[in-house]
Amino acid sequence: GHEQLLKMMEERMMDVEQKLRLVKRLLQDKVNQLKEQLSKNTKADAMVKDLYVENAQLLKALEVTEQRQKTAERKNYLLEEKIANLNRIVRNLASPSFSP
């Protein structure tokens, strides 16, 4: 009985060791997977930061462009007014009422 009990204990111990090795292997796989995910997340985070900076620069460029467009529209409006005034002057000069 004593020998058999010792043999059973030894078999249980080997079974437990085998299960522990399996668990250790599974845990190591999970650690590797998490390290890889962390690396990907770090790269993605850097890309997001770069995109945030680029977006800010593009917004500033858009703001400057819109301001230039408004200035150009104002200048265009003033030029159109001047042209209309000049046309009026030319018509008045060419009208028969100013003929000698």
C-alpha positions as CSV (number, residue, x, y, z in Angstrom):
1,G,0.0,0.0,0.0
2,H,2.8,2.4,0.8
3,E,4.5,1.8,-2.5
4,Q,1.3,2.3,-4.4
5,L,0.5,5.5,-2.5
6,L,4.0,6.8,-3.3
7,K,3.5,5.9,-7.0
8,M,0.1,7.6,-7.1
9,M,1.6,10.7,-5.5
10,E,4.4,10.7,-8.0
11,E,2.0,10.4,-11.0
12,R,-0.1,13.2,-9.6
13,M,3.0,15.3,-9.2
14,M,4.0,14.6,-12.8
15,D,0.5,15.5,-14.0
16,V,0.6,18.7,-12.0
17,E,4.1,19.6,-13.5
18,Q,2.8,18.9,-17.0
19,K,-0.2,21.2,-16.4
20,L,2.1,23.9,-15.0
21,R,4.3,23.7,-18.1
22,L,1.3,24.0,-20.3
23,V,0.0,27.0,-18.3
24,K,3.5,28.6,-18.4
25,R,3.6,28.2,-22.2
26,L,0.1,29.7,-22.5
27,L,1.1,32.6,-20.3
28,Q,4.2,33.2,-22.3
29,D,2.2,33.2,-25.5
30,K,-0.1,35.8,-24.0
31,V,2.8,37.9,-22.8
32,N,4.2,37.9,-26.3
33,Q,0.8,38.8,-27.8
34,L,0.5,41.7,-25.3
35,K,4.0,42.9,-26.0
36,E,3.2,42.9,-29.8
37,Q,-0.1,44.7,-29.1
38,L,1.7,47.3,-27.0
39,S,4.2,47.9,-29.8
40,K,1.3,48.4,-32.3
41,N,-0.5,50.7,-29.9
42,T,2.7,52.8,-29.3
43,K,3.1,53.2,-33.1
44,A,-0.6,54.1,-33.5
45,D,-0.3,56.6,-30.7
46,A,2.7,58.3,-32.4
47,M,0.7,58.4,-35.7
48,V,-2.3,59.9,-34.0
49,K,0.0,62.6,-32.5
50,D,1.5,63.3,-35.9
51,L,-1.9,63.5,-37.5
52,Y,-3.1,65.9,-34.7
53,V,-0.1,68.2,-35.4
54,E,-0.6,68.0,-39.2
55,N,-4.3,68.7,-38.7
56,A,-3.5,71.8,-36.7
57,Q,-1.1,73.0,-39.4
58,L,-3.7,72.4,-42.1
59,L,-6.4,74.3,-40.1
60,K,-4.0,77.3,-39.8
61,A,-3.2,77.1,-43.5
62,L,-7.0,77.0,-44.3
63,E,-7.6,80.0,-42.0
64,V,-4.8,82.0,-43.8
65,T,-6.2,81.0,-47.2
66,E,-9.8,82.0,-46.2
67,Q,-8.5,85.3,-45.0
68,R,-6.6,85.9,-48.3
69,Q,-9.8,84.9,-50.2
70,K,-11.8,87.5,-48.2
71,T,-9.2,90.2,-48.9
72,A,-9.2,89.3,-52.6
73,E,-13.0,89.4,-52.7
74,R,-12.9,92.9,-51.1
75,K,-10.4,94.1,-53.6
76,N,-12.4,92.6,-56.4
77,Y,-15.5,94.4,-55.2
78,L,-13.7,97.7,-55.0
79,L,-12.3,97.2,-58.5
80,E,-15.7,96.4,-59.8
81,E,-17.0,99.6,-58.2
82,K,-14.2,101.6,-59.8
83,I,-14.9,100.1,-63.2
84,A,-18.6,100.9,-62.8
85,N,-17.7,104.5,-61.9
86,L,-15.3,104.8,-64.8
87,N,-17.9,103.4,-67.2
88,R,-20.4,106.0,-65.9
89,I,-17.8,108.8,-66.4
90,V,-17.1,107.6,-69.9
91,R,-20.8,107.5,-70.7
92,N,-21.3,111.0,-69.3
93,L,-18.4,112.3,-71.4
94,A,-19.7,110.6,-74.5
95,S,-23.3,111.8,-74.1
96,P,-24.6,114.5,-76.4
97,S,-25.4,116.8,-73.5
98,F,-21.7,117.5,-73.1
99,S,-21.2,118.2,-76.8
100,P,-20.2,121.8,-77.6
